[in-house]
Every structure is written in structure tokens, then in C-alpha cells.
Amino acid sequence: MSLRKYISKPTILLVFGSFIFSKFLRSQELTVIHESVSIGSLNPFAVFGRRLIIRKYANDIHSIHFSGLKKQTLELVYAQYIQNLFIHKPKGIEILGRLHLSNALILNGPIMVSDQKESLLELGADARIQNILPPNLIQGWVGITGKHEFIFPIGSDKEFMPLGVNIAEPIDHISPDLSLQIKTTAGQANQKFGNTYSTQNYLSRAGISEMDTNHYWEVQSEADQYVQIEWPSEQSFYTDLNVQHKGIAAWNKNSQNWQILPLEIKTGANSVDTQTTANTRFHNSLKTLPFRVGNFSKWVLCDCYLYDAEYKALGNFILTLNGDPINSELNLTQYPKNRLVNFQLYDRYGVMLFKLKSIDLKSLKDRIKNDTYYTGTYFYIVHLKAPKQIEQGYIYLIKQ
């Protein structure tokens, strides 16, 4: 079948010796695909011109390979699904439109996802990214679907600000996979059109003494899921200001105010091989305790002095109330009884279900059994004394 009626001039279809089974589209400035074109499931487009426009749904596109010294643009009139995207450009490419990637993204140069046309680079359940070290980063909206955890290799033209996200529930009893979109935005998170969201007095009362005024993360998700987020502890905001109480604040869409996301206390540093995968962890990172992702629209680094109050994760538990001996007890025995002040249990919506001022493990289990109403995630806070301390975590409860 001739491709002449589908591809705008000037376009040359080239076949090279070592690539005899591959079809390449080459243009000095512009290549346009007007209609659906099948080029075979194993044949890549190699784009050497300045701009590739796909005006119709392009089925059977296995790979698109961008190469050259100048910046290139991929414009998608309609949402496109491809398997592989290869970027071999020091100045990177711009994506204008919505692109879903199902297999591999090879980065040898940056990607700029446009702010126009609701542009988005979305990674499917099996999609993987290689070479996620600066300057190989993604600017603009990046989405995931069908994943349990992921590290977003995102940032601005000024700084690499990767962010890890994972579902905060046991994999064996998982809620639907993660579906969210994140981007790094340059500017002040606490300002919009010159107006201040929260006053400095409110921030001080909330425990936020300083916020990053250069970058923040925006997030879009309506999911009723609890997640944890993780990021490198050596971001320039922390190091430049010599921040003593490193933390993160989140903009609560419901209360219309900033709040601190409590941090998990780690026993050791995690490692990451950022050369090969985006599903591992960072060296020297900070990580939050679980929170409901749909409640928030912004996350920003902060000097959050409330963390000096020694928040510490006692642990996360699976508790079964179906009569079998597996995961049938809560282990709170690491602290003596004379230190335990009270135990509070909350449902997934933040509603307190009960508060016990004296903690007896049998009575605690009975209250959990009688005062809970669904199988799923609940959150607890334990107050201790001598010294004063607050611990918190989640309980995944399996009722009969």
C-alpha cells in the first residue's frame, strides 16, 4: 500500500542497509500523518525533522525515535497510544497533546510536555523509563495508570525534583491501582495571581516556618486512595537554607489551607539505581506517612518545625477479625504501659471512631471489632509520655 496519500510533502521514505526491515520518515521541517497508517508492529518511525504531527489515530505504531541536535516537536491532534519512545537529543522534544506509553521510554535528553491542549505524557502499567539522571527529565504533566508505585523523573529547567509515590496498603488487599498526574511547577506554591493563600501567621501556627518559593509539585487525582510520597533529602531548598527540620506541606482542597504531612522515621537509607529504572528508591530520602491523595492539589518542601516533636511510626498492621490466628493481634508491647496515654482510631475520611485513655490490648481489639464498619484502611495515633511522643500509622482491617 502506498503511503503517499497519508504523508504530507516534503517527506522521504528511506530504507538503510542495516535497517532494511525498518521504515523511516524523514523531513527537513515537517512530517504530517493525516490518516491511520499501519507500518508494522516492529517498525519504528525515525524523525529527523523539526516537527511530527499525527492528525488521526495512528494504529500499530511500535516506536517513535527522535534524533538530532535541534529541539523537535511531537504534536498529537488526538490522544495516541504507542509502545516505545526513544529520545536521543541534547535539547529534547516537546509533546503537544496526549500520549499514552505502554512499554519503554529511553531518555537521552529532556521532554517538555506543553501547557497547551491539556497535554499529558501518561505511562501505563508496564511502562518503564531508562536513564533518569539530569538533564534527562520531564517538564510538565506526567501521569501513571495501573501501577502500585512509581518514581516520577520530573523537574524544571532549573532543578531535578524526582518524586516517588506508592500505594500505602498491603498489596494482597489492594485498592485499585494508582491513577494520578504530577508535574513540577516553578514559582511560589502559596501565591496565585499575586494573592496569598495562607498568611504567614497561619503558616507559623501550622508549624511551617519556611516554604520553597522556587518550586512545588502539582497533583491531580480524585482517587480515594492512601499513598506515601518520597523525595531526595538533599534538594537545594534544604541545603541552601540549611533547613534543620526538613519536611513537606500540602494544600488541602477541602480546608483550603496548608498542612504538614507527617514523616516516616527510617532506620536506614534506601538505595536506587537511577540509571535503569523508575521503580526503585532514592539514596537519603524523606518519606511521608500514608495520606489520602485526593485531598490535596499541591505539595511543597518546607522547614516544618513541628517535626521536632518526635513523630515516629510505631508500625503499620494487618489485623484480621475472622477467627483465624494469622494477623490476629496488634503489637504495641515495645513501649511500657505507663508511657501509653491514649489510642485514637480514625476511618479513611478522618472521622475519629474512638479514643481509649488506657490501653489494654484485649479491650483495644474489642473496640476495633465493634466500632469499625468496613474492611479496609484505618489510621491510628498513639500519645505517649515521659518523654512526650506521638506515633501514628495505619491498620488494614479484614473483617469477617
C-alpha positions as CSV (number, residue, x, y, z in Angstrom):
1,M,0.0,0.0,0.0
2,S,1.3,3.4,-0.9
3,L,1.8,5.9,1.9
4,R,1.8,8.9,-0.5
5,K,-1.7,10.0,0.2
6,Y,-1.2,9.7,4.0
7,I,2.0,11.7,4.4
8,S,2.5,15.4,3.5
9,K,5.3,16.5,1.2
10,P,8.2,17.0,1.5
11,T,8.7,13.6,3.0
12,I,11.1,10.9,2.0
13,L,10.7,7.2,3.0
14,L,14.2,5.8,3.5
15,V,15.4,2.2,3.9
16,F,19.0,1.7,5.0
17,G,21.1,-1.4,4.8
18,S,21.3,-2.3,8.5
19,F,17.7,-1.1,8.9
20,I,16.2,-2.9,5.9
21,F,13.2,-4.0,7.9
22,S,12.6,-0.5,9.4
23,K,10.7,2.3,7.7
24,F,11.9,5.8,8.4
25,L,10.1,9.1,7.9
26,R,12.4,12.0,7.2
27,S,11.7,15.6,6.5
28,Q,13.6,18.8,6.7
29,E,11.0,20.6,8.7
30,L,7.6,18.9,8.9
31,T,6.1,15.4,8.7
32,V,2.3,15.1,8.9
33,I,0.3,11.8,9.2
34,H,-3.2,12.6,8.0
35,E,-4.9,9.3,8.4
36,S,-4.4,5.9,10.1
37,V,-1.2,4.4,9.0
38,S,-0.1,0.9,9.7
39,I,3.7,0.5,9.4
40,G,4.0,-2.9,11.0
41,S,4.3,-3.8,14.7
42,L,8.1,-3.8,14.7
43,N,8.9,-0.8,12.5
44,P,9.8,2.5,14.1
45,F,9.3,6.0,12.9
46,A,12.7,7.8,12.9
47,V,12.0,11.5,13.0
48,F,14.8,13.8,11.9
49,G,12.8,17.0,11.0
50,R,11.7,19.7,13.4
51,R,8.0,18.6,13.8
52,L,6.0,15.4,13.6
53,I,2.2,15.9,13.5
54,I,-0.2,13.0,13.8
55,R,-3.7,14.2,12.8
56,K,-5.5,10.9,13.1
57,Y,-5.3,7.8,15.3
58,A,-2.1,6.0,14.2
59,N,-2.5,2.3,14.8
60,D,0.3,-0.2,15.0
61,I,3.0,2.4,15.9
62,H,5.6,0.3,17.7
63,S,8.2,3.1,18.3
64,I,9.0,6.7,17.6
65,H,12.6,7.6,17.6
66,F,13.7,11.3,17.8
67,S,17.3,12.1,16.9
68,G,19.3,15.2,16.1
69,L,20.8,18.3,17.6
70,K,17.8,20.7,17.4
71,K,14.7,20.6,19.6
72,Q,11.8,18.6,18.0
73,T,8.0,18.7,18.5
74,L,5.6,15.8,18.6
75,E,2.0,17.2,18.0
76,L,-0.9,14.9,18.6
77,V,-4.3,16.1,17.3
78,Y,-5.9,13.1,19.1
79,A,-4.7,11.0,22.0
80,Q,-2.2,8.5,20.8
81,Y,-1.1,5.1,22.1
82,I,2.4,3.9,21.3
83,Q,4.7,1.2,22.8
84,N,8.2,2.9,22.8
85,L,9.6,6.4,22.7
86,F,13.3,7.0,22.1
87,I,14.8,10.4,22.7
88,H,18.4,10.9,21.5
89,K,18.5,14.7,21.6
90,P,20.5,17.0,23.9
91,K,17.8,19.7,23.5
92,G,15.0,17.2,23.9
93,I,11.5,17.2,22.4
94,E,8.2,19.0,23.2
95,I,4.9,17.0,23.4
96,L,1.8,18.8,22.3
97,G,-1.2,16.7,23.0
98,R,-1.9,13.5,25.0
99,L,0.4,10.5,24.6
100,H,0.0,7.1,26.3
101,L,3.1,5.0,26.5
102,S,2.8,1.3,27.2
103,N,6.4,-0.1,27.2
104,A,9.6,1.9,27.2
105,L,10.8,5.5,27.4
106,I,14.5,5.9,26.7
107,L,15.8,9.3,27.7
108,N,18.9,10.8,26.3
109,G,17.6,14.3,26.5
110,P,14.7,16.1,28.2
111,I,11.0,16.1,27.4
112,M,8.8,19.2,27.7
113,V,5.1,18.4,28.0
114,S,3.3,21.5,26.7
115,D,0.9,23.5,28.9
116,Q,-1.5,23.7,25.9
117,K,-4.2,21.4,24.6
118,E,-4.3,19.5,28.0
119,S,-1.1,17.9,27.1
120,L,0.0,14.8,29.1
121,L,2.6,12.0,28.9
122,E,0.9,9.0,30.5
123,L,2.7,5.8,31.4
124,G,0.8,2.5,31.5
125,A,1.1,-0.4,34.0
126,D,4.1,-2.0,32.2
127,A,5.9,1.2,31.1
128,R,9.5,1.7,32.2
129,I,11.9,4.7,32.0
130,Q,15.6,4.4,31.4
131,N,18.3,7.0,32.0
132,I,16.5,9.2,34.6
133,L,19.5,11.3,35.6
134,P,19.7,15.1,34.9
135,P,19.4,16.5,32.3
136,N,17.1,13.7,31.2
137,L,14.0,14.8,33.0
138,I,10.4,15.6,32.1
139,Q,8.8,19.0,32.5
140,G,5.0,19.2,32.5
141,W,2.3,16.8,33.4
142,V,3.2,13.1,33.8
143,G,0.5,10.6,34.6
144,I,0.5,7.0,35.6
145,T,-2.2,4.3,35.5
146,G,-2.2,0.7,36.7
147,K,0.9,1.0,38.9
148,H,1.4,0.3,42.6
149,E,4.5,2.6,42.8
150,F,6.5,4.8,40.6
151,I,9.2,7.5,40.7
152,F,8.4,10.5,38.6
153,P,11.6,11.8,36.9
154,I,10.3,15.3,36.8
155,G,11.7,18.8,37.3
156,S,12.1,22.3,35.8
157,D,14.8,23.8,33.7
158,K,16.4,24.9,37.0
159,E,16.3,21.7,39.1
160,F,15.7,18.0,39.0
161,M,12.9,17.2,41.5
162,P,12.0,13.5,41.3
163,L,9.1,12.2,43.4
164,G,8.3,8.7,44.4
165,V,4.6,7.6,45.0
166,N,3.4,4.3,46.3
167,I,0.0,2.9,47.5
168,A,0.0,2.7,51.3
169,E,-2.0,-0.5,51.6
170,P,-0.9,-4.2,51.6
171,I,-0.5,-5.5,48.1
172,D,-2.6,-8.6,48.9
173,H,-5.6,-6.5,49.8
174,I,-5.0,-3.6,47.4
175,S,-7.4,-1.0,46.3
176,P,-7.4,0.0,42.6
177,D,-4.0,0.8,41.1
178,L,-2.6,4.3,41.2
179,S,-4.0,6.8,38.8
180,L,-2.7,10.3,39.1
181,Q,-0.9,13.1,37.4
182,I,2.0,15.2,38.7
183,K,4.2,18.0,37.5
184,T,6.9,20.3,38.9
185,T,5.9,23.9,38.8
186,A,8.4,26.8,39.1
187,G,7.2,29.6,41.4
188,Q,5.7,30.1,44.8
189,A,3.1,27.5,45.9
190,N,1.5,29.9,48.3
191,Q,0.6,32.5,45.7
192,K,-1.7,32.7,42.8
193,F,-2.2,35.8,40.6
194,G,-0.5,37.8,43.3
195,N,-2.7,36.7,46.1
196,T,-1.5,34.8,49.2
197,Y,-3.3,31.5,50.0
198,S,-2.3,31.4,53.7
199,T,-0.9,34.2,55.8
200,Q,2.5,33.9,57.5
201,N,0.7,33.9,60.9
202,Y,-1.3,30.9,59.8
203,L,1.8,29.1,58.5
204,S,3.6,29.7,61.7
205,R,0.7,28.3,63.7
206,A,0.6,25.3,61.4
207,G,4.3,24.7,62.1
208,I,5.6,25.9,58.7
209,S,8.4,28.4,59.2
210,E,9.6,28.5,55.6
211,M,8.4,27.2,52.2
212,D,10.2,26.6,49.0
213,T,9.5,29.7,46.9
214,N,11.1,28.4,43.7
215,H,9.3,25.0,43.0
216,Y,6.4,22.9,44.1
217,W,4.6,19.8,42.8
218,E,1.1,19.9,41.4
219,V,-1.0,16.8,41.6
220,Q,-4.3,15.8,40.0
221,S,-6.2,12.8,41.5
222,E,-9.7,12.1,42.6
223,A,-8.8,8.7,43.9
224,D,-10.0,7.5,47.3
225,Q,-6.6,6.0,48.0
226,Y,-3.9,6.4,50.7
227,V,-0.4,6.9,49.4
228,Q,3.1,7.7,50.5
229,I,5.4,10.1,48.7
230,E,9.2,10.1,48.8
231,W,11.8,12.5,47.6
232,P,15.6,13.2,47.9
233,S,16.6,14.9,51.2
234,E,19.3,17.0,49.5
235,Q,17.1,19.3,47.5
236,S,18.6,22.8,47.0
237,F,15.8,24.4,49.2
238,Y,17.0,22.3,52.1
239,T,20.7,22.7,51.5
240,D,20.8,26.4,50.5
241,L,18.8,27.5,53.6
242,N,20.4,24.9,55.9
243,V,17.0,23.7,56.8
244,Q,17.0,21.9,60.2
245,H,13.5,20.4,60.1
246,K,13.1,19.1,56.6
247,G,9.5,18.3,55.7
248,I,6.7,18.8,53.2
249,A,3.5,20.7,53.3
250,A,0.3,20.0,51.3
251,W,-2.5,22.2,50.1
252,N,-5.8,20.7,51.4
253,K,-8.5,21.3,48.8
254,N,-11.2,20.8,51.5
255,S,-10.0,23.0,54.3
256,Q,-8.3,25.5,51.8
257,N,-5.2,25.7,53.9
258,W,-1.7,24.2,54.1
259,Q,-0.9,21.4,56.4
260,I,2.2,19.4,57.2
261,L,2.3,15.8,56.1
262,P,3.9,13.7,58.9
263,L,7.1,11.9,58.0
264,E,8.0,8.3,58.5
265,I,11.1,7.7,60.6
266,K,13.6,5.5,58.7
267,T,16.1,3.1,60.2
268,G,18.5,3.3,57.2
269,A,19.0,4.8,53.8
270,N,17.4,3.2,50.8
271,S,19.3,2.8,47.6
272,V,18.4,3.4,44.0
273,D,19.8,2.6,40.5
274,T,18.5,5.7,38.7
275,Q,20.3,4.6,35.5
276,T,17.9,1.8,34.7
277,T,14.5,2.1,36.4
278,A,11.9,4.4,37.8
279,N,10.5,2.0,40.2
280,T,13.2,2.0,42.9
281,R,14.1,4.3,45.8
282,F,16.4,7.2,46.4
283,H,19.6,7.5,48.4
284,N,19.0,9.6,51.5
285,S,15.3,10.3,51.1
286,L,12.4,11.5,53.1
287,K,9.0,9.8,53.1
288,T,5.6,10.6,54.4
289,L,3.2,8.5,56.4
290,P,0.1,7.4,54.4
291,F,-2.4,10.1,53.5
292,R,-5.4,10.4,51.2
293,V,-4.1,11.6,47.9
294,G,-7.4,13.0,46.6
295,N,-7.5,15.6,49.4
296,F,-4.5,17.6,48.1
297,S,-3.6,19.5,45.0
298,K,0.0,20.8,45.8
299,W,3.0,19.6,47.7
300,V,5.9,21.9,48.6
301,L,9.1,21.5,50.5
302,C,9.2,23.3,53.8
303,D,11.1,23.9,57.0
304,C,8.4,22.4,59.3
305,Y,9.5,22.7,62.9
306,L,6.6,20.6,64.3
307,Y,8.6,17.5,63.4
308,D,10.8,18.4,66.3
309,A,8.0,16.8,68.4
310,E,9.4,13.4,67.5
311,Y,6.8,11.9,65.2
312,K,7.7,8.3,64.8
313,A,6.0,5.4,63.0
314,L,5.1,2.7,65.5
315,G,4.3,0.4,62.6
316,N,1.6,-0.5,60.1
317,F,-0.5,-3.5,60.8
318,I,-2.8,-6.0,59.1
319,L,-5.5,-7.1,61.6
320,T,-7.9,-9.9,60.8
321,L,-11.1,-10.4,62.8
322,N,-12.3,-13.6,61.0
323,G,-11.3,-16.0,63.8
324,D,-8.1,-17.3,62.3
325,P,-4.8,-16.9,64.2
326,I,-3.0,-15.1,61.3
327,N,-2.5,-11.3,61.9
328,S,-5.0,-11.5,64.7
329,E,-3.1,-9.2,67.2
330,L,-1.7,-5.7,67.4
331,N,1.8,-5.4,68.7
332,L,2.1,-2.4,71.0
333,T,4.3,-4.0,73.5
334,Q,7.5,-2.2,72.6
335,Y,6.5,0.6,75.0
336,P,5.8,0.2,78.7
337,K,2.2,0.6,79.7
338,N,3.0,3.6,82.0
339,R,4.0,5.5,78.9
340,L,0.8,5.0,77.0
341,V,-1.6,8.0,77.3
342,N,-4.3,7.2,74.7
343,F,-5.1,5.5,71.5
344,Q,-7.2,7.1,68.8
345,L,-8.6,5.3,65.7
346,Y,-9.8,7.1,62.5
347,D,-11.6,5.9,59.4
348,R,-10.4,6.7,55.9
349,Y,-12.3,10.0,55.9
350,G,-10.6,11.3,59.0
351,V,-13.5,10.7,61.4
352,M,-12.5,9.6,64.9
353,L,-14.1,6.3,65.7
354,F,-13.0,6.0,69.3
355,K,-10.4,7.2,71.9
356,L,-9.1,4.9,74.7
357,K,-7.3,6.6,77.6
358,S,-6.0,3.4,79.0
359,I,-4.7,0.8,76.5
360,D,-5.4,-2.8,77.3
361,L,-4.7,-5.0,74.2
362,K,-7.9,-7.1,74.6
363,S,-10.2,-4.1,75.2
364,L,-8.5,-2.3,72.3
365,K,-9.2,-5.3,69.9
366,D,-12.8,-5.4,71.1
367,R,-13.3,-1.7,70.4
368,I,-11.8,-2.1,66.9
369,K,-14.1,-5.0,66.2
370,N,-17.2,-3.3,67.5
371,D,-16.6,0.3,66.3
372,T,-15.4,-0.3,62.7
373,Y,-17.7,-0.9,59.8
374,Y,-15.8,-1.8,56.7
375,T,-12.8,-3.9,55.5
376,G,-10.0,-1.5,54.6
377,T,-7.6,1.1,55.9
378,Y,-7.9,2.8,59.3
379,F,-5.4,5.2,60.8
380,Y,-4.3,5.4,64.5
381,I,-2.5,7.9,66.7
382,V,-0.8,6.9,69.9
383,H,0.1,9.5,72.5
384,L,2.9,8.6,74.9
385,K,4.5,10.4,77.9
386,A,7.9,10.5,79.7
387,P,9.0,11.8,77.2
388,K,6.1,13.2,75.3
389,Q,5.8,11.4,71.9
390,I,3.3,10.9,69.2
391,E,3.3,7.8,67.0
392,Q,1.0,7.0,64.1
393,G,0.4,4.6,61.3
394,Y,-2.3,2.6,59.6
395,I,-4.2,-0.6,60.2
396,Y,-5.5,-2.6,57.3
397,L,-8.5,-4.3,58.9
398,I,-10.1,-7.5,57.5
399,K,-13.5,-8.1,59.0
400,Q,-15.4,-11.3,58.7
